[in-house]
Amino acid sequence: MSGVPEVTDADFAEEVLGAGLPVLVEFTADWCPPCRQMAPVLRELAAAEEGRLKVVQLNVDHNPATTSAYKVLSMPTFVVFRDGEPLRSMVGARPGRRLREELADVL
């Protein structure tokens, strides 16, 4: 979708819950314009925080089990996971600076 790795229902547990770093998951959809607006922000964040934060996307249309498990209703929804547990959920597109501020205590 945006150059950010995509995870699926099949590999979510391994890639997100089992990750050694905090993980920011964007629950996204192809039909979601605000999700597309977030693509460059997420690419930049992933590059800037490499080694400290893992950034991935999950397509809600193709991965209903994970979407339902975390009660995601709006796109984009961002969920931060650490040690296999969701720490924070944020709904809606936001500027990169605001996203970084919201992640400051996680990093």
Residue frames as qw, qx, qy, qz and C-alpha x, y, z in Angstrom:
[[0.000, 0.883, 0.470, 0.000, 0.00, 0.00, 0.00],
 [0.024, -0.997, 0.052, -0.043, 2.43, 2.68, 1.11],
 [0.493, 0.589, -0.532, 0.356, 5.85, 1.08, 1.33],
 [0.399, -0.450, 0.613, -0.512, 5.18, 0.19, 4.97],
 [0.144, 0.073, -0.984, -0.070, 5.11, -3.60, 5.55],
 [0.674, -0.212, -0.169, -0.688, 1.68, -5.17, 5.63],
 [0.144, -0.136, 0.931, -0.308, 0.65, -7.75, 8.22],
 [0.561, -0.148, -0.578, -0.574, -2.26, -10.19, 7.99],
 [0.809, -0.401, 0.092, -0.419, -4.50, -12.24, 10.24],
 [0.960, 0.085, -0.239, 0.118, -2.10, -15.14, 9.60],
 [0.672, 0.200, -0.332, 0.631, 1.10, -13.41, 10.74],
 [0.234, -0.814, -0.006, -0.531, -0.22, -10.76, 13.17],
 [0.808, -0.589, 0.004, 0.012, 0.73, -12.73, 16.30],
 [0.833, -0.031, 0.066, 0.549, 4.29, -13.26, 15.08],
 [0.416, 0.490, 0.122, 0.756, 4.92, -9.85, 13.49],
 [0.206, -0.700, -0.012, -0.684, 3.14, -7.64, 16.03],
 [0.754, -0.607, -0.010, -0.251, 2.45, -9.45, 19.29],
 [0.922, -0.219, 0.037, 0.318, 5.80, -11.24, 19.26],
 [0.470, 0.733, -0.113, 0.479, 7.89, -8.29, 18.13],
 [0.656, -0.244, -0.346, 0.625, 10.82, -7.23, 20.28],
 [0.129, 0.054, -0.016, 0.990, 10.07, -3.55, 19.66],
 [0.342, 0.497, 0.455, -0.655, 6.97, -1.45, 20.17],
 [0.238, 0.238, 0.758, 0.559, 4.77, -1.75, 17.06],
 [0.331, 0.402, 0.140, -0.842, 2.52, 0.89, 15.51],
 [0.284, 0.289, 0.871, 0.279, -0.22, -0.81, 13.48],
 [0.324, 0.241, -0.091, -0.910, -2.27, 1.23, 11.05],
 [0.421, 0.394, 0.814, -0.071, -5.63, -0.41, 10.40],
 [0.121, 0.443, -0.305, -0.834, -6.29, 0.78, 6.87],
 [0.641, 0.453, 0.615, -0.068, -8.33, 0.20, 3.72],
 [0.425, 0.141, 0.510, 0.734, -7.74, 0.77, 0.01],
 [0.027, 0.712, 0.546, 0.440, -10.89, 2.90, -0.23],
 [0.420, -0.799, -0.302, 0.306, -9.88, 5.23, 2.63],
 [0.390, 0.798, -0.035, 0.458, -8.52, 8.65, 1.47],
 [0.348, -0.863, 0.297, -0.213, -7.23, 9.65, 4.94],
 [0.892, -0.258, 0.322, 0.184, -5.35, 6.35, 5.07],
 [0.727, 0.489, 0.145, 0.461, -3.62, 7.21, 1.80],
 [0.029, 0.921, -0.126, 0.368, -2.72, 10.63, 3.22],
 [0.660, -0.681, 0.313, -0.048, -0.94, 8.88, 6.08],
 [0.946, 0.229, 0.012, 0.228, 1.33, 6.84, 3.79],
 [0.484, 0.627, -0.284, 0.540, 4.21, 9.35, 3.59],
 [0.405, -0.714, 0.320, -0.474, 3.91, 10.14, 7.31],
 [0.931, -0.280, 0.216, -0.086, 4.22, 6.44, 8.20],
 [0.839, 0.397, -0.107, 0.355, 7.13, 5.90, 5.79],
 [0.172, 0.736, -0.322, 0.570, 8.98, 8.83, 7.33],
 [0.634, -0.593, 0.313, -0.385, 8.22, 7.66, 10.89],
 [0.995, -0.033, 0.072, 0.058, 9.36, 4.10, 10.11],
 [0.683, 0.511, -0.200, 0.482, 12.64, 5.37, 8.67],
 [0.052, -0.739, 0.319, -0.591, 13.30, 7.84, 11.50],
 [0.636, -0.493, 0.417, -0.423, 12.53, 5.35, 14.28],
 [0.854, 0.238, -0.460, -0.050, 14.09, 2.24, 12.74],
 [0.504, 0.186, -0.701, 0.469, 15.42, 0.05, 15.53],
 [0.087, -0.022, 0.573, -0.815, 13.13, 1.70, 18.11],
 [0.570, 0.327, 0.398, -0.640, 9.66, 1.30, 16.57],
 [0.224, 0.115, 0.872, 0.420, 8.21, -1.11, 14.04],
 [0.427, 0.379, 0.096, -0.816, 5.53, 0.37, 11.75],
 [0.137, 0.110, 0.930, 0.322, 3.11, -1.92, 9.87],
 [0.495, 0.075, -0.107, -0.859, -0.28, -1.79, 8.16],
 [0.250, 0.176, 0.948, -0.087, -3.21, -4.18, 8.30],
 [0.295, -0.083, -0.474, -0.825, -5.87, -4.05, 5.57],
 [0.448, 0.023, 0.604, -0.658, -9.22, -4.31, 7.38],
 [0.758, 0.299, -0.131, -0.564, -11.04, -5.66, 4.32],
 [0.689, 0.341, -0.637, -0.053, -8.64, -8.59, 3.92],
 [0.372, 0.118, -0.786, 0.479, -8.09, -9.31, 7.63],
 [0.502, -0.559, -0.243, -0.613, -11.45, -9.33, 9.43],
 [0.778, -0.373, -0.474, 0.178, -10.37, -11.49, 12.38],
 [0.494, -0.100, -0.281, 0.817, -7.72, -9.09, 13.68],
 [0.103, -0.364, -0.153, -0.913, -9.87, -6.06, 12.86],
 [0.640, -0.520, -0.390, -0.410, -12.72, -7.51, 14.89],
 [0.737, -0.265, -0.475, 0.400, -10.48, -8.68, 17.75],
 [0.352, -0.144, -0.220, 0.898, -9.35, -5.08, 18.37],
 [0.102, 0.754, 0.591, -0.268, -12.81, -3.60, 17.71],
 [0.185, -0.255, 0.294, 0.902, -11.61, -1.34, 14.91],
 [0.349, 0.677, 0.626, -0.171, -14.55, 0.53, 13.40],
 [0.274, 0.944, 0.014, -0.185, -13.00, 3.59, 11.71],
 [0.795, 0.103, 0.184, 0.569, -10.08, 4.02, 9.36],
 [0.614, 0.293, -0.668, 0.302, -7.37, 4.87, 9.87],
 [0.708, -0.685, 0.056, -0.164, -7.03, 3.54, 13.39],
 [0.422, 0.563, -0.622, 0.345, -3.57, 3.35, 14.90],
 [0.839, -0.530, -0.024, -0.121, -2.87, 0.92, 17.73],
 [0.174, 0.691, -0.651, 0.261, 0.45, 0.82, 19.56],
 [0.952, -0.236, -0.189, -0.055, 1.49, -2.59, 20.87],
 [0.104, 0.668, -0.673, 0.300, 4.30, -3.35, 23.29],
 [0.137, -0.226, 0.923, -0.279, 5.12, -6.80, 24.68],
 [0.103, -0.244, -0.933, -0.243, 2.07, -8.23, 22.92],
 [0.039, -0.644, -0.660, 0.385, -0.38, -5.81, 24.53],
 [0.184, 0.711, 0.329, 0.593, -2.22, -2.84, 22.99],
 [0.361, -0.260, -0.367, 0.817, -1.13, 0.33, 24.80],
 [0.144, 0.519, 0.129, -0.832, -2.98, 3.06, 22.95],
 [0.401, 0.492, 0.702, 0.322, -5.46, 3.52, 20.15],
 [0.026, 0.494, -0.039, -0.868, -5.76, 6.65, 18.01],
 [0.487, 0.553, 0.669, 0.097, -8.43, 7.20, 15.38],
 [0.325, 0.924, 0.175, -0.096, -8.10, 9.42, 12.32],
 [0.670, 0.462, -0.031, 0.580, -5.38, 10.91, 10.15],
 [0.391, -0.889, -0.031, 0.236, -2.98, 13.27, 11.86],
 [0.355, 0.855, -0.360, 0.113, 0.15, 15.27, 11.00],
 [0.782, 0.193, -0.491, 0.331, 3.48, 13.56, 11.55],
 [0.090, 0.439, -0.483, 0.752, 4.42, 15.91, 14.38],
 [0.658, -0.338, 0.186, -0.646, 1.25, 15.09, 16.32],
 [0.953, 0.005, -0.287, -0.094, 1.75, 11.35, 15.77],
 [0.565, 0.332, -0.538, 0.530, 5.32, 11.61, 17.09],
 [0.235, -0.431, 0.401, -0.773, 4.08, 13.49, 20.18],
 [0.843, -0.212, 0.020, -0.494, 1.49, 10.78, 20.82],
 [0.939, 0.106, -0.308, 0.116, 4.20, 8.11, 20.55],
 [0.145, 0.742, -0.476, 0.449, 6.82, 9.92, 22.66],
 [0.557, -0.503, 0.528, -0.398, 6.18, 7.96, 25.85],
 [0.981, 0.102, 0.130, -0.101, 6.31, 4.65, 23.94],
 [0.720, 0.581, -0.254, 0.282, 9.73, 5.22, 22.39]]
